[in-house]
Amino acid sequence: MIWILYSICIVAITFFAVDAIVSFRTWQSRIFIGRKKDDSWRNLINRKAEKWVLNTPTIKLTDNHRLIVIDILKGNYRRATIQHWQKAGLILGLTNKQVNKFDVKKLLHQTHPKSIPIESDYVIYSYALLNAASEEERIQFRSYFDAVYEMLVKLKNKHTVIPYKSFTGDQMYIDTIGFICPFLFLYSQVYSVDTASEMAVQQISEFNQFGMYPGTFLPCHTYNLKNTLPIAGLFGWGRGMGWYAIGLIDVWKLMPTEHKDYSKVTSWVLNYAKTILSYQQSDGAWTWNVLVESSRKDSSASVMLTWFLLHTISITEIKEDSQNAVQKSLEYLKTVTRRDGALDFCQGDTKGIGVYSQTFDILPFAQGYLLRILNKLN
């Protein structure tokens, strides 16, 4: 009996110790947050991205902060596809500066065309690899990139656009704009597959038609593909606006000016930029729900929307406003960077339609996009 009680005590202490260690690590990492400036700040951001691309921190599925071990044992703590888009952001940030701190060929060798998940959130990882790959690697590993494209065609099935996942049925998520459209357009260019670029433009075009609040460029989270009505979920979800932003802007910057859709896509970029600018807060941040000024600031949304605005500086009509917004955002992002260079207060992973995370912590994907911004500015 004593041994049973002793064992129970050991298990209980272990469970609570894990919770305490995780909480303590977060607390102590925020001491002296936001004190690094200018070059030292940029160097910290870069070093952290280089470290994380080789050993990417786990972004947990749950918002639970108690008895974390139980979530780990149940398999509710980690999901591979979430980790894929974390690493994707880091690779995109590092390759913009042509920093080869990771072996792209090794990562490509680890990919298996026959085991690609039928999920759109995996595709941004393939985009990062295709973006980073040399011409030789693009030829050598074409079968992998072909398989990713074929997976998207299969996922599209009978729909006019590509759903989020195979099990989400007739639901169109805004996330798909960021996850798949840049890959489709780059894949089209690299391998001369015109249907891929057409799918990318169609994905955005239909979301503009059915996923925006009437008369605005304010996107919803999800709409129903059968009746084209918005499903429960927010208009103005910050990171959702970010997913749309990074998808649209990467397609636009990849698109040749002589492309038949260039003028149309440019008008989308201009209209969306005006929407983004109207919701930036005075300190340079965007909140996780942009329609509620008092909601928490979200560093991940702020980074993604800043990446978008950085490119709209080339549009004369909004050049000055975009420049000012980017500068304000960067000043804000400095204040939420931990002393070790990790960008903090990013909203955690969404649990479902209308179920948004209330955890605000690190997010390697956002770290990578911040580095992507800084490298473009250089």
C-alpha positions as CSV (number, residue, x, y, z in Angstrom):
1,M,0.0,0.0,0.0
2,I,2.8,2.4,0.9
3,W,4.5,1.6,-2.4
4,I,1.3,2.4,-4.3
5,L,1.0,5.7,-2.5
6,Y,4.6,6.4,-3.2
7,S,4.2,5.7,-6.9
8,I,1.2,7.9,-7.1
9,C,3.1,10.7,-5.5
10,I,6.0,10.3,-7.9
11,V,3.7,10.4,-10.9
12,A,1.8,13.5,-9.5
13,I,5.1,15.3,-8.8
14,T,6.3,14.5,-12.3
15,F,3.1,15.8,-13.9
16,F,3.2,19.1,-11.9
17,A,6.9,19.5,-12.4
18,V,6.6,19.5,-16.2
19,D,3.9,22.2,-16.0
20,A,6.1,24.2,-13.6
21,I,9.2,23.9,-15.8
22,V,7.3,25.0,-18.9
23,S,5.7,28.0,-17.2
24,F,9.0,29.0,-15.6
25,R,10.8,28.9,-18.9
26,T,8.3,31.2,-20.5
27,W,8.3,33.6,-17.6
28,Q,12.1,33.9,-17.4
29,S,12.5,34.3,-21.1
30,R,10.4,37.5,-21.0
31,I,12.7,39.2,-18.5
32,F,14.2,42.3,-20.3
33,I,12.0,41.7,-23.4
34,G,12.2,44.3,-26.1
35,R,15.5,45.9,-25.1
36,K,17.5,45.0,-28.2
37,K,17.6,47.7,-31.0
38,D,18.6,48.0,-34.6
39,D,21.6,45.8,-35.7
40,S,21.8,43.8,-32.5
41,W,18.1,43.0,-32.9
42,R,18.4,41.9,-36.5
43,N,21.3,39.7,-35.6
44,L,19.4,38.0,-32.8
45,I,16.4,37.4,-35.1
46,N,18.7,35.8,-37.6
47,R,20.6,33.6,-35.1
48,K,17.4,32.3,-33.6
49,A,16.0,31.4,-37.1
50,E,19.3,29.6,-37.9
51,K,19.1,27.6,-34.7
52,W,15.4,26.8,-35.0
53,V,15.6,25.6,-38.7
54,L,17.8,22.8,-37.5
55,N,15.8,22.1,-34.3
56,T,12.3,23.5,-34.6
57,P,10.4,24.0,-31.4
58,T,7.1,22.1,-31.0
59,I,4.0,24.3,-31.3
60,K,1.4,22.6,-29.2
61,L,-2.1,21.7,-30.4
62,T,-3.8,22.4,-27.1
63,D,-4.2,25.6,-25.1
64,N,-4.0,23.6,-21.9
65,H,-1.4,24.7,-19.5
66,R,-2.1,22.1,-16.8
67,L,-1.1,18.4,-16.8
68,I,0.6,18.7,-20.1
69,V,2.0,15.2,-19.8
70,I,-1.5,13.8,-20.3
71,D,-1.8,15.7,-23.6
72,I,1.5,14.3,-24.7
73,L,0.6,10.8,-23.8
74,K,-2.8,11.1,-25.6
75,G,-1.1,12.5,-28.8
76,N,-2.9,15.9,-28.3
77,Y,0.3,17.9,-28.0
78,R,1.9,17.8,-31.4
79,R,0.9,17.4,-35.0
80,A,3.3,17.0,-37.9
81,T,1.6,19.4,-40.3
82,I,1.8,22.2,-37.8
83,Q,5.5,21.6,-37.5
84,H,5.8,21.6,-41.3
85,W,4.6,25.2,-41.7
86,Q,6.8,26.3,-38.8
87,K,9.8,25.1,-40.6
88,A,8.6,26.5,-43.9
89,G,8.6,30.0,-42.5
90,L,12.1,29.6,-41.2
91,I,13.4,28.3,-44.6
92,L,11.7,31.1,-46.5
93,G,13.3,33.7,-44.1
94,L,16.8,32.2,-44.4
95,T,16.8,31.6,-48.1
96,N,15.8,35.2,-48.8
97,K,19.3,36.1,-47.7
98,Q,20.8,33.0,-49.3
99,V,22.0,31.8,-45.9
100,N,22.7,28.1,-46.4
101,K,22.6,27.0,-42.7
102,F,20.6,24.0,-43.7
103,D,21.0,21.3,-46.3
104,V,18.1,21.7,-48.8
105,K,19.1,18.5,-50.6
106,K,19.0,16.6,-47.3
107,L,15.6,17.9,-46.6
108,L,14.4,17.0,-50.1
109,H,15.9,13.5,-49.7
110,Q,13.7,13.2,-46.6
111,T,10.5,13.8,-48.6
112,H,8.6,10.9,-49.9
113,P,6.2,11.5,-52.8
114,K,4.0,8.5,-51.8
115,S,3.5,9.7,-48.2
116,I,2.5,13.3,-48.8
117,P,-0.5,14.1,-46.5
118,I,-3.7,15.2,-48.2
119,E,-3.7,18.5,-46.4
120,S,-3.1,22.0,-47.7
121,D,-1.1,23.2,-44.7
122,Y,1.8,20.8,-45.7
123,V,2.1,22.6,-49.1
124,I,3.8,25.7,-47.8
125,Y,6.7,23.5,-46.7
126,S,7.0,22.3,-50.3
127,Y,6.9,26.0,-51.5
128,A,9.8,26.8,-49.1
129,L,11.8,23.9,-50.5
130,L,11.1,24.7,-54.1
131,N,12.0,28.3,-53.4
132,A,15.3,27.3,-51.8
133,A,16.2,24.6,-54.3
134,S,18.9,25.1,-56.9
135,E,18.1,24.4,-60.6
136,E,19.8,21.1,-60.3
137,E,17.8,20.1,-57.3
138,R,14.5,21.2,-58.9
139,I,15.2,18.8,-61.7
140,Q,16.4,16.0,-59.5
141,F,13.4,16.2,-57.1
142,R,10.7,17.0,-59.6
143,S,8.9,13.8,-58.8
144,Y,8.3,15.1,-55.3
145,F,7.0,18.5,-56.4
146,D,4.8,16.8,-59.0
147,A,3.4,14.6,-56.3
148,V,2.5,17.7,-54.2
149,Y,0.7,19.3,-57.1
150,E,-1.1,16.0,-57.9
151,M,-2.2,15.9,-54.2
152,L,-3.7,19.3,-54.6
153,V,-5.5,18.2,-57.8
154,K,-6.9,15.2,-55.9
155,L,-7.9,17.4,-52.9
156,K,-9.7,19.7,-55.3
157,N,-11.7,16.8,-56.6
158,K,-15.2,18.1,-57.8
159,H,-14.8,21.6,-56.3
160,T,-13.9,24.8,-58.2
161,V,-11.3,25.6,-55.5
162,I,-9.1,23.5,-53.2
163,P,-10.5,22.7,-49.7
164,Y,-8.4,22.9,-46.6
165,K,-8.2,19.1,-45.9
166,S,-9.8,16.0,-47.2
167,F,-12.0,15.7,-44.1
168,T,-13.2,19.3,-44.1
169,G,-15.6,18.6,-46.9
170,D,-17.3,21.6,-48.5
171,Q,-15.5,24.2,-46.5
172,M,-13.2,26.8,-47.9
173,Y,-10.7,28.1,-45.4
174,I,-8.8,31.4,-45.8
175,D,-5.6,29.5,-44.7
176,T,-5.5,27.8,-48.1
177,I,-4.6,31.1,-49.8
178,G,-1.3,31.3,-47.9
179,F,-0.6,27.6,-47.8
180,I,-1.0,26.6,-51.5
181,C,-1.2,29.6,-53.8
182,P,2.5,30.6,-53.8
183,F,3.5,27.0,-54.3
184,L,1.1,26.6,-57.3
185,F,2.3,29.7,-58.9
186,L,6.0,29.0,-58.4
187,Y,5.5,25.3,-59.5
188,S,3.8,26.6,-62.6
189,Q,6.7,28.8,-63.5
190,V,9.5,26.3,-62.7
191,Y,7.9,23.4,-64.5
192,S,5.7,25.2,-67.1
193,V,2.4,23.8,-65.8
194,D,-0.1,26.6,-66.7
195,T,-3.0,24.9,-65.0
196,A,-1.2,25.3,-61.6
197,S,-1.0,29.1,-61.9
198,E,-4.6,29.2,-63.0
199,M,-5.6,27.2,-59.9
200,A,-3.8,29.8,-57.7
201,V,-5.6,32.8,-59.2
202,Q,-8.9,30.9,-59.1
203,Q,-8.4,30.1,-55.4
204,I,-8.0,33.8,-54.6
205,S,-10.6,35.0,-57.0
206,E,-13.4,32.9,-55.6
207,F,-12.4,33.8,-52.0
208,N,-12.7,37.4,-53.0
209,Q,-16.2,36.7,-54.3
210,F,-17.6,34.7,-51.4
211,G,-15.2,35.1,-48.5
212,M,-15.2,38.9,-48.1
213,Y,-17.7,40.9,-46.1
214,P,-20.0,42.6,-48.7
215,G,-18.6,45.8,-50.1
216,T,-15.2,45.3,-48.4
217,F,-11.9,43.5,-48.5
218,L,-12.3,42.2,-45.0
219,P,-12.1,38.3,-45.1
220,C,-13.9,35.7,-43.1
221,H,-12.3,32.5,-41.8
222,T,-14.4,30.0,-43.8
223,Y,-17.3,29.8,-46.2
224,N,-19.4,26.9,-47.5
225,L,-18.5,25.8,-51.0
226,K,-22.1,24.6,-51.7
227,N,-24.1,27.6,-50.7
228,T,-21.2,30.2,-50.6
229,L,-22.3,31.4,-47.2
230,P,-19.8,32.3,-44.4
231,I,-19.6,29.6,-41.7
232,A,-19.3,30.3,-38.0
233,G,-16.0,32.1,-37.6
234,L,-14.7,35.6,-37.5
235,F,-14.5,38.3,-40.2
236,G,-11.2,40.0,-39.4
237,W,-9.3,37.2,-37.7
238,G,-5.8,38.6,-37.6
239,R,-3.8,35.6,-38.7
240,G,-6.5,34.7,-41.2
241,M,-5.9,38.1,-42.8
242,G,-2.2,37.1,-42.7
243,W,-2.8,33.9,-44.6
244,Y,-4.6,35.7,-47.3
245,A,-1.9,38.4,-47.3
246,I,1.1,36.1,-47.8
247,G,-0.7,34.1,-50.4
248,L,-1.8,37.1,-52.5
249,I,1.4,39.0,-52.3
250,D,3.7,36.1,-53.2
251,V,1.6,35.3,-56.2
252,W,1.7,39.0,-57.2
253,K,5.5,39.3,-56.9
254,L,6.0,36.1,-58.8
255,M,3.6,37.1,-61.6
256,P,5.1,38.7,-64.7
257,T,3.7,42.2,-65.5
258,E,2.6,40.9,-68.9
259,H,0.5,38.1,-67.4
260,K,-3.1,38.2,-68.4
261,D,-4.3,38.5,-64.8
262,Y,-1.6,41.0,-63.6
263,S,-3.9,44.1,-63.7
264,K,-6.7,42.2,-61.8
265,V,-4.4,40.8,-59.2
266,T,-2.7,44.3,-58.7
267,S,-6.2,45.8,-58.0
268,W,-6.7,43.1,-55.3
269,V,-3.4,43.9,-53.8
270,L,-4.2,47.6,-53.7
271,N,-7.6,47.1,-52.1
272,Y,-6.3,44.7,-49.5
273,A,-3.5,47.0,-48.6
274,K,-6.0,49.8,-47.9
275,T,-7.9,47.4,-45.6
276,I,-4.8,46.3,-43.7
277,L,-3.7,49.9,-43.2
278,S,-7.0,50.9,-41.8
279,Y,-6.7,48.3,-39.0
280,Q,-3.2,48.9,-37.8
281,Q,-3.0,50.2,-34.3
282,S,-1.2,53.3,-33.2
283,D,1.8,51.4,-31.8
284,G,2.2,49.5,-35.2
285,A,0.6,46.2,-34.2
286,W,-2.4,44.3,-35.4
287,T,-4.7,42.5,-33.0
288,W,-5.8,38.9,-33.3
289,N,-9.3,40.2,-34.0
290,V,-8.8,43.4,-36.0
291,L,-12.4,44.6,-35.5
292,V,-11.9,44.7,-31.7
293,E,-9.2,47.2,-30.8
294,S,-9.0,46.0,-27.2
295,S,-8.2,42.4,-28.2
296,R,-4.7,41.1,-27.7
297,K,-2.0,42.1,-30.2
298,D,-0.8,39.2,-32.3
299,S,2.8,39.2,-33.5
300,S,2.2,36.5,-36.1
301,A,-0.6,38.6,-37.8
302,S,1.6,41.7,-37.5
303,V,4.5,40.0,-39.3
304,M,2.5,38.5,-42.1
305,L,0.6,41.8,-42.8
306,T,3.9,43.7,-42.7
307,W,5.4,41.3,-45.3
308,F,2.5,42.2,-47.5
309,L,2.8,46.0,-47.0
310,L,6.5,45.9,-47.6
311,H,5.8,44.9,-51.3
312,T,3.0,47.5,-51.7
313,I,5.6,50.3,-51.3
314,S,6.1,49.9,-55.0
315,I,2.5,51.1,-55.6
316,T,2.6,54.9,-55.9
317,E,-0.9,55.5,-54.6
318,I,-0.1,54.0,-51.2
319,K,3.7,54.2,-51.1
320,E,4.0,56.6,-48.2
321,D,1.3,54.9,-46.1
322,S,2.9,51.5,-46.6
323,Q,6.4,52.8,-45.8
324,N,5.1,54.3,-42.5
325,A,3.1,51.2,-41.6
326,V,6.1,48.9,-42.1
327,Q,8.3,51.1,-40.0
328,K,5.8,51.4,-37.2
329,S,5.3,47.6,-37.2
330,L,9.0,46.9,-37.0
331,E,9.3,49.3,-34.0
332,Y,6.5,47.4,-32.3
333,L,8.0,44.0,-33.1
334,K,11.2,45.0,-31.5
335,T,9.3,45.5,-28.2
336,V,8.0,41.9,-28.3
337,T,11.3,40.2,-29.0
338,R,12.8,38.2,-26.2
339,R,16.4,38.8,-25.2
340,D,17.5,35.6,-27.0
341,G,15.9,36.8,-30.3
342,A,12.6,34.9,-30.2
343,L,9.6,36.8,-31.4
344,D,7.0,36.5,-28.7
345,F,3.2,36.9,-28.3
346,C,2.1,35.1,-31.5
347,Q,-1.3,33.5,-31.3
348,G,-1.3,29.7,-31.0
349,D,-2.8,27.2,-33.4
350,T,-6.5,27.5,-34.1
351,K,-8.6,24.6,-32.7
352,G,-11.4,24.8,-35.3
353,I,-13.8,27.2,-37.0
354,G,-14.6,29.9,-34.5
355,V,-12.3,28.3,-31.8
356,Y,-9.3,30.5,-31.6
357,S,-6.2,30.0,-29.4
358,Q,-5.8,32.2,-26.4
359,T,-2.2,31.2,-26.0
360,F,0.3,33.9,-27.2
361,D,3.9,32.6,-27.3
362,I,6.7,31.9,-29.8
363,L,5.9,30.7,-33.4
364,P,8.9,29.7,-35.6
365,F,6.8,30.5,-38.7
366,A,6.5,34.1,-37.6
367,Q,10.2,34.2,-36.7
368,G,11.0,33.2,-40.3
369,Y,8.7,35.8,-41.8
370,L,10.2,38.5,-39.7
371,L,13.6,37.5,-40.9
372,R,12.2,37.5,-44.5
373,I,11.1,41.1,-44.0
374,L,14.5,42.2,-42.5
375,N,16.4,40.5,-45.3
376,K,14.3,42.2,-48.0
377,L,14.9,45.6,-46.3
378,N,18.6,45.0,-46.6
